[in-house]
Every structure is written in C-alpha cells, then in structure tokens.
C-alpha cells in the first residue's frame, strides 16, 4: 500500500497516511477539522539510474563478445586435389 503525504491548506498540518489505492482521498484535516486536507506531490523513494534495465540483461550473465571469424589468410593452406584422369585404354 502506498503512503500519501497530506497537508491542510487552512492550518498547515501535514501528515503521511498509509492508504489503499481504492480508498477515497482524505479531505477533513484531523487537526483543525477544515475541509482543506489535500494530497501533496512527493518524489518517489527510489531512483532509476543508468542506461536502462531490460528483460535480457541477466540471461547471459557471463557472456563475452563473440570471437571474430578467422580470415582466409589465417586459414592453413591446402594443396589442390589431383584431377581425376579417365582411363581410355
């Protein structure tokens, strides 16, 4: 359940209230009884920092960059296969 900050516009009384999302907002100040009790806009209790968080971030936890494919010059040279000769005789 979220905690909402309320402040009275008449007397300045402030209070944090634990409420369900479905509960109606409070309007009567518990200190002076005026109908000036209103929710305050507050900053969240956490901050998201960094480039982002995605569903794929932890699937390959120890993966490194893929190894580069060998270049044709690095491959060992092989001798061409001898051509097959037809026996005509």
Rosetta blueprint (number, residue, H / E / L):
1 X L
2 X E
3 X E
4 X E
5 X E
6 X E
7 X E
8 X E
9 X L
10 X L
11 X L
12 X L
13 X L
14 X E
15 X E
16 X E
17 X E
18 X E
19 X E
20 X L
21 X L
22 X L
23 X L
24 X L
25 X L
26 X L
27 X L
28 X L
29 X L
30 X L
31 X L
32 X L
33 X L
34 X L
35 X L
36 X L
37 X E
38 X E
39 X E
40 X L
41 X L
42 X L
43 X L
44 X L
45 X L
46 X L
47 X L
48 X L
49 X L
50 X L
51 X L
52 X L
53 X L
54 X L
55 X L
56 X L
57 X L
58 X L
59 X L
60 X L
61 X L
62 X L
63 X L
64 X L
65 X L
66 X L
67 X L
68 X L
69 X L
70 X L
71 X L
72 X H
73 X H
74 X H
75 X L
76 X L
77 X L
78 X L
79 X L
80 X L
81 X L
82 X L
83 X L
84 X L
85 X L
86 X L
87 X L
88 X L
89 X L
